[in-house]
């Protein structure tokens, strides 16, 4: 019985960065790893808080002195947009991640300047590539994604480096004269690298 069959029998799954399938020198799994480097059994994987399984590469770097390659929680700026008297009632901000990325939390900061900057700001869509991540077409108040909002965790689709992440904003009433409503969006999630 091989390693793969044994792991399946005891109910363990192969995760990204398991040292049993990728060694320090980067030999790929199964065929190119030397026979002596393959274990005869697979010990249980370490558990993190809440009972989640942690990949080994998060715990032990594979090359001395180099950071472990794996998933890291990191922020990604989407950009700034500003509603003015001439901007219209809808604006979009977009960004393209430089590494594979999976968003977990959206944070929208709002800065209002002037007495007429009172319109309701909504998020009308959150697209990964061409796929809207909202369940319905109804807009969501930007306050739901405010910096102090609780329990706003998301499970967005994964985004490769070839796709844009685009957020569409709308305001119920544009500010007048020199008044402004400035928005900044940040997406916090897991990046590989």
MOQUI-V408763 format. One record per residue. RES is the residue in one letter. PHI is phi in whole degrees, -180 to 180 (none if undefined). OMEGA is omega in whole degrees, -180 to 180 (NA if undefined). Layout:
RES|PHI|OMEGA + RES|PHI|OMEGA
This chain:
X|none|180 + X|-85|-179 + X|-60|-177 + X|-62|-180 + X|-64|-180 + X|-64|179 + X|-64|178 + X|-66|-178 + X|-68|-179 + X|-89|173 + X|87|177 + X|-95|178 + X|-114|179 + X|-79|179 + X|-108|180 + X|-63|175 + X|88|176 + X|-63|-177 + X|-68|179 + X|-73|-176 + X|-117|173 + X|-137|-178 + X|-93|-175 + X|-59|-177 + X|-92|175 + X|86|175 + X|-63|-178 + X|-71|-175 + X|-68|174 + X|60|-168 + X|-61|-173 + X|-95|178 + X|-80|180 + X|-58|-176 + X|-58|-177 + X|-67|-178 + X|-83|-179 + X|-81|179 + X|-75|177 + X|-87|177 + X|-148|-180 + X|-116|178 + X|-69|179 + X|-62|179 + X|-79|-178 + X|-67|-178 + X|-108|178 + X|-100|178 + X|-61|180 + X|79|178 + X|80|179 + X|-79|-180 + X|-80|179 + X|-100|175 + X|-68|-177 + X|-60|-177 + X|-66|175 + X|-73|-175 + X|-100|-174 + X|-129|176 + X|-64|-179 + X|-84|180 + X|-122|-178 + X|-56|178 + X|87|180 + X|-107|178 + X|-68|178 + X|-67|176 + X|-92|-179 + X|-179|-180 + X|-81|176 + X|-134|173 + X|-76|-178 + X|-143|177 + X|-87|174 + X|-133|178 + X|-74|177 + X|-92|177 + X|134|-180 + X|-110|170 + X|-135|-178 + X|-134|174 + X|-84|177 + X|-129|179 + X|-66|-177 + X|-113|-174 + X|-81|-173 + X|91|-176 + X|-102|-180 + X|-139|178 + X|-139|177 + X|-126|174 + X|-127|-180 + X|-144|179 + X|-153|178 + X|-120|180 + X|-65|-180 + X|-92|175 + X|-139|176 + X|-54|-170 + X|-144|176 + X|-133|-176 + X|-71|-180 + X|-123|-180 + X|-152|176 + X|-103|177 + X|-122|180 + X|-119|176 + X|-97|-178 + X|-124|176 + X|-122|-179 + X|-105|178 + X|-127|177 + X|104|-176 + X|-71|-177 + X|-93|-179 + X|-88|-174 + X|-119|-176 + X|-65|177 + X|-73|179 + X|-98|179 + X|-126|172 + X|-101|-175 + X|-90|175 + X|-161|174 + X|-131|-174 + X|-106|168 + X|-110|-170 + X|67|178 + X|-106|-175 + X|-97|176 + X|-72|-176 + X|-92|179 + X|-85|-178 + X|-75|179 + X|-130|-180 + X|-88|180 + X|-73|180 + X|-71|180 + X|-119|179 + X|-60|178 + X|-64|177 + X|-64|177 + X|-64|180 + X|-111|-179 + X|-65|-179 + X|-59|-179 + X|-99|-178 + X|-70|-180 + X|-105|173 + X|56|-180 + X|-108|180 + X|-69|180 + X|-121|173 + X|-128|-176 + X|-82|176 + X|-67|177 + X|-70|-177 + X|-122|176 + X|-84|-178 + X|-73|-179 + X|-96|-176 + X|-112|174 + X|-95|170 + X|-103|-174 + X|-125|176 + X|-118|178 + X|-104|179 + X|-111|173 + X|-139|177 + X|-128|-175 + X|-73|178 + X|-145|-179 + X|-69|176 + X|-67|-179 + X|-107|-180 + X|45|-177 + X|-100|179 + X|-70|-178 + X|-141|169 + X|-127|-178 + X|-99|-180 + X|-124|174 + X|-134|-179 + X|-116|176 + X|-130|177 + X|-112|179 + X|-103|-178 + X|-168|-178 + X|-96|176 + X|-117|178 + X|-95|177 + X|148|NA
